[in-house]
Amino acid sequence: MTTVTDSPVRTDDNPFALSHLDALEAESVHIFREVAGEFERPVILFSGGKDSIVMLHLALKAFAPAPVPFALLHVDTGHNFPEVIEYRDRTVAQHGLRLHVASVQDFIDRGVLRERPDGTRNPLQTVPLLDAIGSGKFDAVFGGGRRDEEKARAKERVFSLRDEFGAWDPRRQRPELWSLYNGRHAVGEHVRVFPLSNWTELDVWQYIEREEIALPEIYYAHHRDVFRRDGMWLTAGEWGGPKEHETVENRLVRYRTVGDMSCTGAVDSDADTIEAVIAEIAASRLTERGATRADDKLSEAAMEDRKREGYF
């Protein structure tokens, strides 16, 4: 059987073979259609980051010319980059999509959550996310996680069963031989679905180039006021940075991944075109999250703990 990783190369002798990107796209489209057939109320997690943008693009292709039969869900920390929120709202309006927003600030105002001493709100997203899934009665939740990002994601299934509390139990995960996905779940449970599991960061950018997908401008090199903390360039904001001893500098940077401003670092870069970004990524020996995400460094098992609690 031909898999995504050993798909034949299109040549003059074999003109109908799928390219690597075609094979990845076909797998993801199949997953979207499989979920549409198996579940009653799926939803797509959409933050305006590049992975969720590619995921939405694939969903649009999977059901064209019909509209996407799923709503979008964004867990808003209140510390998002303005450029990303503007892109999110513009995309929703452009495609006539339904957007549900779960606000971390609402839960803080109600006393359900408390601000962290370090100011980051990314670890606070779990409760609003699970509340939105429960209140919306969503039984399948699409996420943009990829196995190459981080070790807790590397062992994740495409269909990841979550219990009635949203928690992940490795003993309850099902085998997925021959791309057969088991979506069976009990009332109150749901399944997280990862259509980009087998993609790499480089695959994502090459697909963005091929499909001419627009992204928020912060993914490309630009001048920004940043300060150094824990080896990363962070953007100043109301979340609590910079501190007195931290100096703000104007630097030429870009973002490899986008999340809460308080925990997402920029990288020094002059890659202001998609071709330059692809060349930069191809030469990099650090994963995007390993290089730029402070929330992954809270502990050695930070992402594993958050997965068990129901975050992703």
N, C-alpha and C positions, 0 to 999 in steps of 0.2 A: 504493500500500500504506500502511495506517495504522501508524505507529510509536508507541512509548511517548511520544515528545515531542509528537506532534500528534494524540493520541487525541481523538475527539470528546467533547464534554461532554454528559452526560445531561440532557435537557430533556423537557418534556411532549410535544414533537413527536418526540423520539427517546429513548424511555424505556429502550431496551435498550443504549444506548451505555455503554462502560466509562468510569468516572471515571479520573483520572490515577493514583490509588493502585491501583485495580483493574487497570489496564493493567500497572503495575510488578509487582504481585503475580503476574499471569498469566505474565508473562515469566519471573520467577524460578522459579515452579512448573514451567514448561516446561523450564527448564535443569536443575532437579533430576531430573525424569523422564527427560530426554535422557541424563544421566550414568548413571542407573540402568540404562538400556538399552544403553549403549555400553561400560561399564567393569565390571571384575570386583570390585575392592576399593577403592571410594571411601571417603574419610574426611572429616569436617567439622572444621576448626579451630575450637575453642570455648574462648574465654578468659573468658567471663562478662561481656564488654563488650557494649555495646548492639547493635553490628552483628552480632556472632556470635549474640546472643540473637534478633534479628530473623531471621537466616538459619536458625536452628534452628526457629523458629516456622513459617517458610515450608516447611521440610522436613516438619514434622509435618502441615501442611495438604496438602502434595503427595501424601502416601501414606496419609492417613487413610481408613478406620479401621484400616488395617494399621500396624504399628510402622515407624519410620524404619529403612530397610535399611542404614544406615551407622553406623559407630562414630564417636566424638568423639575428638579429639586436642588436648591442651593442652601447650604448651611453657612449663613453669613456671620462671620466673627465680629464685624464692625471695624475690623482693622485691615480691610482689603485695600489693594491698590486701586485708586480711582479709575485708572485706565482699564482695568479688568472689569469692574462693575459697569462702566460705560459700554464696553464691548458686549457683556452679558445682556444688558437691556436692549441694545441695538439688534443683536442676533435673535432674541425672542420676538421682537416686533417684526423683523424681516421675514421670519418663517411662520408667523402666526401661532407660536407655541404657547402652551400653558406653563407658567412658572410658579412653583411653590417656594417660598423663602422661609427658612427656619432661622430665627435670629438669636444668637448667643446673648445679645444685649437684653432681650426680653426676659430671658431666664435669670440674668443677673439682677434686673430691676425687680423681679418677683421674689428674689431671695433663694431661688432654687440652686443657683451657682454663685460662686464667689471668685473675684479676680485673683489671679495668681501673683505672688510677689515679683516674679520676673516680667509680668505684663503680657506674656503670650497667652493667646486664647485658643490656639489650635487644640490643645488637650481638652478644652471645654466643649468641643463640638459633639461629643458622643451623645450626651443627654438630649440636646435639640434634635439631632439626627434620628435617634430612636423614637422620640416623641412624634416627629413628623411621619415616620414610617407607620407607627401605630395609628395615629389619628387619620392618616390618609388611606389606611388599610392596604398599603402597598405590599404585594406578595413577592415581587422580584425587583431588585434595586441594581441598576447598572452602575458600575464604577470603572474608572480609568486606570486602575492599578495594573502594573506590568511586572513580570517576574524578574526582570533585570534590574529593577530599581533598588531592591533592598531584600535582605534575607528572609524577613517575615512574609514578604510577598512572593518570594521565590517558590515556596512550597504550597501556595494557594491553588485551589482548583478553579476551573472556569466557572462552574456552578458551586458556590460555597454556602452550605446550609447553616442558617443561624436559628437559635432556639427562640422561645417566646420572649426572652430578655435581650435578644439581639446578639448573644454571645456566640463565639466560635469554639467548637469542640473538635479537635483533630480526629477523635475516634468516630465521629459521625459523618465524616466526609466520604464521598463515594468515588470509586474508580471511574475514569472517563476514557475507557478503551474505545478505539475506533471513532472518536469524536461523538460518542453517544452520551447525552447529558440527562441525568435523572433529576427532575425538578420536583419530585414528590415531597410534600411537607405537610405538617399538621396545622390545624387552625392556630393562629397566633404566631407561627413561625414564618420566616421568609428566606429567600435565597438571594445572596449577592452574586452578581454575574459580571465577569471581567472579559469583555470581548477583545481587549488588547493584551491579554496575558502573554502571548507569544511574540509580541512586538518588542523591539529595543528602542532606545532613544533615537538612534540613528535611523531606524526604520520609520519612526514617526516623522522625523524631519524630512526624509526623502519622499514620504507620502505627501506631506504638506507642500513640498516643492512641485511634485507631479500634479497634484490636484489643484494647485494655486489657491490654497486655503489662506484666508486672511487671519492674522493673529494680532493680539494687543501689541502695541509698539515696544513695550518693555522687554520683549524677547529679543530685540535687536539692540546693538550698541547705541548708547545715548549718554549724555552728560547728566549726572545726578549727584545731589548732596548726600553723602553717606558717611558713616562712621564705623570704626573697627571694633568688633566685639567677638571674642572667642574664635578669632581667625576668619571672620566673615565680615563683609561690608553690608551693613544694615541701613535702611532708610529711616530717617528721623520721623517721629510721629507722636500722637497723643498717647500712645501705648506705654511710653516711658523711656524713650531714648532720644538723644544721648544723655549719659550721666555727666557729672561735672568734669570728670577726668578724661572723657571721650571727646576727641576732636573731630569736627565735621570737615570733610574734604569734598571738593567737587571733582569727580572722577568719571572717566569713560568706562561704562559698565553695561552689562546686560544680565538678564535673568534666565537661568536654565530651567527653573521650575518656579511656579507661582503659588503662594499660599498666603497665610497671615503675614503682614509686614513685619511683625515682631520676631519672626523666626525664619524668614526667607532671605537668604543672603544673595547679593549680586556677585558676579565674577568680573574681574578686569577683562575687557574684551574690546576689540575694534571691529568685530564682526557685525556689520550693519546691513548685510544682505543675506538671503537664505543660503546662497552658495558658500559664503564665508562661514556661516554658522555650521553647515554640514562639514566643512573641512576642519573646523575647530573641534567638533564633537568626535570626528573620526580619529583625531590625534590625541584625544583626552584619555587618561587612564583612571579617572575618578568618575563614579556614577554621579548623576545629577543631584540625588538626595544626599549622597555622602559628602558632596562638596558644598552644598548650599542650604541644608535644612537643620536648624538648631533643635527642632522638636524631636528629631531622630536621635539626638545625642544626649537626651535627658538621662538615659541609662543605656546599658548594653542591650537590654531587652525592651526598649521603649515602644517600638512598633509592635512587637509581639504582644505586649501587655494591652495595648490599645486595640489590637485585633480581637483579643479574647473578650474585651469589654464591649465590642460592637462598633468600633470607630470605622473600620474599612472592611 
